[in-house]
Every structure is written in structure tokens, then in C-alpha cells.
Amino acid sequence: MKAVAVFPKQREVRVLTDVPEPRLQSPTQVKVRTLEVGVCGTDKDIAQFTYGTPPRGSDSLILGHECLGEVVEVGEAVQGLQRGDLVVPRVRRPCPHATCPACRHGHPDFCITGDYTERGIKEAHGFCAELFVEDVAYLHRVSPELREVAVLTEPLTIAEKALREVERIQERLPWKPAPGRAVVLGAGPVGQLGAMALLRRGYATTMYSRSPKPNAKADAAEAVGAPYLSSKEVSPEELVRRVGAPDVVYEATGVARAAFDTLKALAANGVFVFTGVPSHPEPLQLDGAELLKQLVLENQLVVGTVNAADSDFSAALEDLARFHARWPGGLERLITARHPPEAFSDVVTGKKGSGGIKHVITFSKK
Ligand code: BGC
């Protein structure tokens, strides 16, 4: 079968055509035909050989962790899924250590040993292949109405986990705060989906990103009700003057300078959530004392979040259905273009499809 893989030692991304088809190896496994795979910043880093690790003993890693597929075969002990069902797989698999409380409690997203694996990223092949096999425990059934947008589930899970964390964190307040103001930093797919998730929860949400208007990202944000401001034109101080200090900043850029600048805008008792994984070193000079003073005197919390759990995938699928109903066409416009597997390398390197929001690789149109 066909697959797209990265060979880090040879520094190559190749489309392979002779990969053996995977087979069910346990009664709880499911064979899935890949329909679509989303491409994100992590894939770009892997394809530029700065991130990602092949499975032990292999010199290559099949890419792809944002996936929508269709069930083609189920093991005899599989319940709740049948041939023809649409599914989205989770990314992270638990570490093997008995002492890891997170992995032993079904939360590899909080793994403490670092020995988790991630499909398409860390020591486990991904979904950029015509077929893959996965245990039913890591698959989520998708309603057929979401066929055209469900490839966005995985990036939305990042927001679902982040906002679950924010809600828990804000239980520290002696009263139940009404959803206030939110700023989303970065207008890529994780930012756009984060904005929708915040709007859906009732936050007055502003998208704050680099490029000045007009641009496709600003149009997408404003179409769902998040006014867009460019950080090139509007300083964090001006942002506060225009829309008020945000109670939540949802960071989705992986750019340290932009993040720490925006941290200054955070409201008292506010939460700043980091989701972006920086690609490059970016040494920064900060007025550390000023920052600490602000955090202490204003009871602020800065939190990082990675990956997502079972419940975040379920929440993402529920939210996708809500977004679909509330903003017809709003999710579709996040998908800039669909490309064949052969274009993967050009898509990640920006030769094809630079700009835009989400680029998707289509494996099967069915
Ligand atoms: C993926 C996460 C993963 C993270 C770090 C992100 O692109 O969406 O599932 O945990 O990269 O590898």
C-alpha cells in the first residue's frame, strides 16, 4: 500500500508504494481505510527533521496524526464499531511503566515518564497510509454528517483539553465566574478552532494574530464572530484599550515573543494557556521582576497543555457538530485545500499550499 514517510537519517520525505498492508493482530483491533490526514506545524517540524522519532528498529516514520478514516474490518471482540463507520483515532499511547499514574489512569496526555508514544510523531507510525490498524479503545466514531470536517477533530481536541483545564483552574475562585473575555493568539487551525470553542462557551473572543487584514484567517475568525486584530498594528496595551483585558488568553503560535508580549494584557485572576510547541530556539529578554510582580499581585496562572484524552476527543466531536449547526460553512472554510499523498512534501515545505489555514491530504474519496 501507499504511505508517506520521513527518513530522518537520509533527510528525506518519501511516498512509498510497497508498504505491507497491516493486519489485525488481536480481537479488539480494527482495520481502517484512511480518508483524510490533516497537516500541521508538528508535521512540518518532523519533515524538516527537527522533531519526531521513528519506531524502535525502523529508519522511517509514517507521518500523519490528524486523521479521519473508515472502518473496513473489525476483530471479533470489537463492540460499538462496524464496517463502514467513520472514525477518528487518538494520537498518544501510554508508557509501559507501572509507576506512571497518568498512563495507568488512561491519561497518557499527562504522562510523567516521557516514554509515551504518539502515532505519526514519536516512535509509532502514523496514519498517512492507505490503511492502518488500531485498537478499538483509541478510535472515536464520527457521525456521517461530519464527513467533510471531521479531519479537524484532532486539532480541536487541543482546545477541548485546554478549556477543560481552564474551567477546572477557575474553580479556585470563590465565586463562579461568568465566561468573560478571551484572546486567541494565533489564527492557524488550532487558534481558529480554539476561538470557536471559546465562543461556544460564551466568551467574547478576539483573534490576535500577526498578519494585517485583509487575509483568509481574519475572514474565517470574523465569520464566526471573533473580531480580528493584527499584532503588527495593535500593541498588547492597545488591545486592552480596545477590547478589555482578557480573562483567558489561548496561545496557539509557538512564538515566544508574541506569547510573552500578550501575557502583559491578561486580566487579574486570568489564565494564560500555552498550546504551541516552538519550532526554533528563540532567546528572549524579559523584565522578569515585572512579570513576577504581575503574576503575583494579580493571581494569574500560566499553564501549558499538550495532547488530549479520550474525553477531549468525545467533546471535540460534540463541539464539531455544534459548530457545524451554528456556523454553516465556518468549519469548511478552515480547510484551504485538499492534496494527493504525493504532494505531502511540497505541502509541508510550503512549496504547495503555503498560506491558507488547514491543508489536508486525501487518501481515499469514499
Ligand atoms: C499533536 C499532539 C502532540 C503534540 C506533541 C501536536 O501536534 O496534536 O497530539 O501531543 O503535537 O508531539
Residues whose N, C-alpha, C, O or C-beta is under 5 A from the ligand:
A	BS01	BGC	T42 V91 I121 V306 N307
